[in-house]
Amino acid sequence: MQVSSVRNPVADLLELGIRQPNHIYYQLEPAELIAQTVAAGQGVITSSGALAVNTGQFTGRSPKDKFIVKDELTAATVNWNDFNIPVNPASFDKLYDKITRYFTGKDVWVRDGYACADPAYRVNIKVISETPWASLFAYNMFLRPTEEELENMHPEWTVIQAPGFLADPATDDTRQGNFAMVSFTRKTIIIGGSAYTGEIKKGIFTILNYILPHEHGVLSMHCSANQGEHGDTAIFFGLSGTGKTTLSADPDRKLIGDDEHGWSADNVFNFEGGCYAKCIDLSEEKEPQIFHAIREGALLENVICYPGTADVNYADKCITENTRVSYPLHYIDNALIPSIGSIPENIFLLTCDAYGVLPPISRLTPEQAMYQFISGYTARVAGTEAGITEPTTTFSTCFGAPFLPLHPVKYAAMLGEKLRHHKAKVWLVNTGWTGGAYGTGQRIKLSYTRAMVAAALKGQLDKLAYKDHPVFGFSIPESCPGVPAELLDPSNTWADKAAYDKQAIALGHKFVHNFEKYADQATPEILSASPRI
């Protein structure tokens, strides 16, 4: 039995029910994990030095196979729905016993790390996996304890990931062979049948979205964050494809983090120690920071190299559009370490509106911010699928519905309270279409979006003249440095004003219909921000 580093994990594994594994590899360095992965034929080294692996059948999360144990602790606190699917404690216990017995006679990789850069909210985590590259992912994504810290580290939460272990739906109360199951009472996440590493990351995000608001009064957020040279913090909410990573990766500002943060009474802090970036169609020109972070120690997932080379073809989607790369936060040149920023002064809600209705930038009241936060709207066009040319509407509560165990109104109420207390400015930024919907209009130039965000951050939009949007009520600036004035009011960019009005009302109806499921718990002030139809 091979064990490395300062701490012998055998006793920990025995306590968890993992007995007689073949080899235990504890807290290995990235170079060792990479060498093991290549030696096992599980990955290859690309020309940039990064390790590339294939996650197999699952190249993304499987939301319908994520379960939370419904017991005395969670029965009345978790918002049970299609994302928070209940399972009884006995089923979890039985599956836990099976997955721990699965490791008998097998190699096992063990890594201790922690989440939350603010020590006041630190959560220690032990990740147990059956592949070396999953341990590399955990090294990249979680905060890394020092050797001294390891000696006295007592993990609070355990993640067990076994892609080779399949549940039996007939006896294990799962939908199919793969599953991700969370027990808040046992402080354990078990993942079987899927090698997609995002299940590990989002499993921890899910538990923090319960622990921090429910136990500590900290608002947990699916957002990126950065800090200006004068210490001012900005946060960016947005679903995939809206520009969250792109706009927060500003060379003139320090990156706090690209995905998961907490907002406490004193600060904003990153949950993670790394970044997990999409890399489909990645280029040095469009995303220089991410491009240069893909080097030795980075882990690429489901990418394809040009034939006969080790050069990654980032445009190749033959495995999935959800190609990913993980790397430590310090691979970004202007990362803020430790990843803790001040109270936010500016908050950006990003949407890619393929209907061409929403303004490229608008100012929101706290009530409008809460309504839009709960709605979590964007609209996409599945341009890679034959025959699909119309925009598809997506509403993801608080810009992270699959990871929110509590009721959405809980998070929105916390956001509203912080906005009013700290007088933070909130902006809705549309990175999508103008001059018409997809197919007629055109995508708003990234240079214009960057100019609008920069103007908001510099306070250049504070004393301008504004007018209200007739349907959504947002305040639209009548001018902005570096942006054509006619672009700011979307109705001006449509050739047919009546067609714009019709499209705006239709989108407003979609918002109202979506919000019906939250109306019974929403406050009158939130409901007052509904579209004016």
N, C-alpha and C positions, 0 to 999 in steps of 0.2 A: 504494500500500500504506500503510495507516494503522496507526501504532504509537503507543501512549501509555505513559506512566510512565517510570521512570528507566532501565529496562533494555530493550534491543532484543532481542526474542526470535527474530529471524529465524535467527540462527546456531543457536540451540537446536533450532528446527524442522527446519532442514536436517540437523542431526546425527541427528535422530530419523527422517529419511526423508520429511518433509512438505515438498514442493517446490511452488513457484509457487501458493500460495493466493491468493485474490482480495484480501481485507483481513485483517490480523491485528489483533485487538483485545486488547491486553495489559493486565491488571491494572486493568480499568475499575472505577470506583466504582459502588456499587449503583444510584444514580440514573440513571447512563448505561445500565446494563444493563436497567433497568426501562423506560426510554424506548425503547430498541431493540426490546425484546420487544413493547411495545404498538404501535410503528410497523410491525413486521413482522406484526401480526395474530396473534401467538402467545400473547397474554395480555391481561387486563383489570385495571384498578385497582378494588378493592372499596372500600366506604364507609369501612372502617377505614384505608385507605391501602395495604394489602398488595396485592401482585401475585398474581393467580390464573391458573394455567395448567392445561391438560389434557395429561396424559402419553401420551395415545393408547391404543394397543392394550394396553399393559402398565401396570397400576396397582399393581403390586407386583413383588417379586423373582420370578425364575423359577429355582428351585433346581436343576431337572433340566437346566438349560442353563448351569451354572457349572462350569468346567473348571480344573484345575491341571496345568501341564506336568510330566510325569513324566520326570525326568532324573537325572543323577548326584547332584544336590543333594537331591532330594525323594524318590527311589524308596524309600529305607529309613526316611525320617523322617515322611512324610505318612501319615495314617491313611486309606487309600483306601476309599471307601464311596459311598453314593448322593448325598452332598453334595460329597465331594471326588472328582470324576470325572476320571480321568487322560486326558491327551491327549499325543501325542508332540511333541517339539520341532519337527520339520519342519512339522507342521500349524500350530503356533503361528506359526512364521516366515512361512509362506505367507499366513496370514490377516493377520498384522501388515503385510506388504507391501501387501496389498490395501486394508486400512483406511487406511493412510497415503496411498496413491495416491488414495483417495476424496476427500481434501481438496484436490486440485489444482483450482484455479479457484473454490474455495468460500471463503466467509468462515469464519474460525476464531477462537475465543475461547480465550485462554490465561491461566491463573491459577497463580501460585506461592503455596503455603501450606505449612503443616507440621502434623504430628500430634504429640501428647504434650506436655503442659504442663510436665513436668519436663525441663529442658534436657539432662540426662544421657542421655535416651532419645529426643530429638527426631528425627523423620524428615521430611525435606523432600520435598514432593510437587508435581509439576507436573500440572495438569488441563487437558486439551485437549478442547474441545467444539465442536459445530457450532450451538449455540443460545446466545443471551446469558443465558437464565434458568438454564441448567445452570451457567454461570459464577457467577451470583448464588448458586446453591445451594452451590457450592464456597466462595465468600466467607463465607457464613453458617456453614458446618459445620466448616471447617478453621481452625486458628489462623492469624492474620493477621500476616505479617512487617511490620516498619517499612520505610520507604523506604531507610533506611541498610542494613538487613539484606538487602534485595533486591539491592543493588549487587553483593554478594559471595555470593549464594545459589546453591548448586549442588544442584538437586533430585536426590534419591537414587532416588525412584520416580516413574514416569510413568503417568498414567491417560489413555487416549484413549477418548472416548465419541462415537459416531457413530450416532444413532438411525436415520438414513436409509440406513445401510449394512447390507445383509443378506448373511449367509454363504450358500454353496451347500452344503447338507448332503451332496450326492453327492460333492463333492470336498474339502470343508473339515473333515470329521470332526466336524461338529456334528449335533445332533438336529433342529434346524430353523433358520430364518433368524436368529433372535436368539441371542446368546451373551454370556457374560462369561468371560474367560479370563485366568488369572494365570500369569506366569512368574517364579519366584523367582530364577532365574539372570539373566534380563534385567531384573529389577526393573521389570516393566511389567504393567499391566492394560489389556486391550482390551475394550471393550463395544460391541456392535453390535446394531441392530435394536430397541432398547428405549430409550425416553426417560425411564423411571422413574429418578429421581435416587438412590433408595435403593441402586441397584446400585453407584454410586460410593462412597457411604458405607460399605457393607458390604464392598466390595472391599478398602478400606484396613483395615477392622477385621479381615478375614481375614488379611491379611499381618502385621498386628501380633500376631495370635494365634499366629503362627509365630515371628516374629522375637524378641519379648520373652521368652517362656518358653525357647525353644530356645537363644538366643544370650546372653541377659542374666539369666536366672533370675528374671524379673519375671512374676508371675501376671497374665495379661490376663483381664478380666472383663466380661461383659455385665450391667451393673448400673448403678443410679443411686447417688449418694453425696451426703451433706450433712454439715455441721459445726455443732456446738452453740456456744453463746456462750463456753464454756470450752475450746474447741478440740478437743472429742471428735468423732471421725468415725464415721458409721454408713453402711453400704452395704446396698443393697436389690437382691436378685436376684429375677427373676420374668419369666415369659412375658407376652405381650400379654394385657391384660384382667385382670391380677392386682393392679394398683394400684401398680406400680413408680414411675411418674411422679407419681401422686397423692400417695402417702405420703412421697416424698422432697421434694416441693414444700411444705415446712413453713415458714410465715411466721416462725417463731421460730428457724429454723436457716438457715445459709448453704448455697446449692446449689453443690456442686462440679461436678456434671454429671448428666445424666439417662439416660445409656445405656452408655458405654464407658469403662473405667478400667483402670489398671495398679496393682498392689500390689507395690512394691519393698521393699527392706530398710529404707527410711527413711520411706516415705510412701505415700499413695494419690494418683494424679494422673489428671486427665481426658485422654482422647485427643483430644477435639474442642474446637472453639471456638464451638460452637452446639448447638442442640437441634432434633430432628426428631420432633415430637410428633404423635400421632394426634389428629384433631379431630372425629371423628364424635360427634354429640350433645354437642358442646362447649357450655358455658354459662359465663357470668361467675360464677354462683353456685357451680358445681361445681369449676371450674378457673380461678380468677381470674388467676393468674400467666400461664398460657398464653393466656387470652383477651386480656389486655392487651398481650401480646407480639406479637400479630398487628396490626402497624401498618406504616408505610412501611419498606420494606426486607425485610419478611418475605415468604416465598414459599409461597403456598397451592397445593396440588395436588389436582385432581379434585373440587373443591367446586362446588356449584350455588348461584346467587343466587335470591332470591325474584323471581318474574316482574316485569319492568319496573323493577327496582331494582338497586343494587349491594350490597345487604345479603346476606351469606352465610346460607344455610339449612343450618346444621351438622347438622341431622337428616336431610337428603336423602342417600339412599344409591343413587341411580339410576345413578351411575357406578361407585362402589365403596364398601365400608365402610371401606376403607383410605385415607380422606382424610387428608392430612398437611399440616403446616406446618413450615418451617424458619426459624430466626431466630438471630441471634448470641446467645451466652450472656449478654452484658451487657444484653439486653432484659429479663431477669429482675431485678427490683429488688434481691433479696438474693443475687445470684450472688457467689461467692467468686472473685476475680481477683487473681493467677493461680490457676488451678483445681488447687490442690495442698493436700491435707489430711494430717492425722497418721495414724498407724497406727490402723486401725479398732478400736474397743472393742466395738461391737455389729454383728452381721451378721444380716440378716433374709432368710430364704428365703420368698418369697411364692407362694402357690398359691390358685387359685379352685376349690375342691373342690365340684363340682356334685353329688356323691354324698352330701354331708352327713356324712362320716365323720371328717374330721380336725379336731382341736381348733382353736378360733379363735387360740390362741397356745400354743406349747409350747417347752420348752427342749431343745436337742439336745447330745449329747456330740460330740466331734470326729469319732468314727467314724460316728455317725448323720448328722452334717453332710456328710461325704464321700459317704455312700451317697445322701442326698437330693440332693446337688449333682450327682452323676453321673446320677441319675434325672431331675431337672428336670421334675417332675410338675405338671400342672394338668388340670382337666376342664372342658370348656365345653359350652354348649348352643347349637346353631345355631338360635336362635329366629326368625331371619328366613327360614328355609327351611321351606316347607310340609311338614307331616308328620313333622318331626324334633323329638321332644320329650324324648328320652333323652339323658343326658350322654354326651359323647364324650371319651375319655381321650387325653391328649397327654403324651408323654415327650420332652423335648428336652434332650439331654445338656448339663450345665453351664449350663442355661438359655440355650443359644445354639448348638445342634448344627450348623446350616448354616454357621457361620463358624469352625469349629474344625479346623484342618488336622492337629493332633497328636491322639494317642489321648486319649480323655476321662480315663483314669486318670492321665495326666501332670498335667492341671490339678487333679484332685481331690487327688493326692498333695501338690502344692504348697500347696493350700489347707489340708490337714490339718497340714502342717509349720508353716505360719504360725499356725494356730489354737493349736497347742500351745505354740509359742515365745512368742507374744504374749498368750496366755490370753484371747483374744477370746471374747465370749459369742455364741452362735448361737441364733436363734429361728426356728421355723417358724410362719408366720402364714397362716391360712386366711381369705381374704376372700370365700369362697363361701357355701355353704348350711349351715344348721343346722336341727334339728327334722325332718329328712327330706331326701331328695334333691330335686332340682329338680322342681317340680310338686306336691310335698307340703310341703316345708319352706319356709323363707324365707331371703332373703339376709341375711347378718350386717350390721348397721348400720355404715356408715362411721364414725359417731361412736364406736362401741365399738372398732372396729379402731384408730382414732387414739388412743383412750385407752390401749389395750394397748401400742401402740408407744411412746407417751410414757412409760408406766410403766416399760417396759424400759430406755429411754434414761436415765431419772432414777435407775435402780437400785432402784426400788420393788419389783421382783419378785425381788430377790436373796435375801432372807431369809424368804420365805414358805414355807408347806408345799406339797409337790408330791406327786403320785401318778403312776404310770406307766400309759400307755395299754396295754391288754392285748394288742393286735396289733402296734402299731408301736413300742412301748417308749418313746415320747416322754414327757418329764416335764411334766405338766399342772399349772399353779398352781391352788390351791384358792380363791384370791381375787385380785382385781385392782381397784385404785381406779377407780371410774367405770363398772364393768362388773358386771351381775348375776352372782352366783356360779354360778347354775345353768346359765349359758350356757357356762362354761369347759370342762365335761366334756360332749362332744357326746352321749354316751349318755343323759344326763339330759334332753335336749331332744326325744328321740324318744318318741312315745306308746307304741310297741311296741319294747321293749328287745331282744327276740329278733330283730326285723327289723334293728335297728341292728347287732347282732353279726354277722348274716349278711352285711350290706352291707360291714362292716369287713373280714371275712375275704375276701370277693370282691375288694375293692380291694387287699388284701395280696397276693393271688395275681397281680393285674395287675402289681404292682411286681416280684415275684419273676420272673415270665415275662419282663418287659422287661429285667431285669438279667442274664439268662442270657448275653447277647452280650458282657458285660463281665467275667464271672466268671473267665475264664481269666487275665486280667491284674490283677484286683483282689486286694489283700492280704487276709489272713485278718481283719485288724481291720475293714476295710470290709465284708467279707461278714458279719461278726458283727452288723452293724446291720440285717440283712435283717428284714422283718416276721416275727413269731412265728406261724407257721401250723402 
